[in-house]
Amino acid sequence: MEVKVLCNAETIEAVAETVSTCSRSGLNMQHMIGDLEKPVHLYDWKTFLALLFIPLKNI
């Protein structure tokens, strides 16, 4: 299997631009940590989902 290199990014901003331009459907969106206009939110999904689902042992 051949891997095709799409760009030669030297900065984190260049990597973010690559994410934006390489998404055909627009689902891949870059978010920079520390950006006050578009903050990155982190969630405790395990605790949240525990309210909605019953854990099953040995899965």
Summary of the structure (lengths in Angstrom):
residues: 59
radius of gyration: 17.8
end to end distance: 33.2
largest distance: 46.1
contacts: 74
relative contact order: 0.10
helix: 29%
strand: 0%
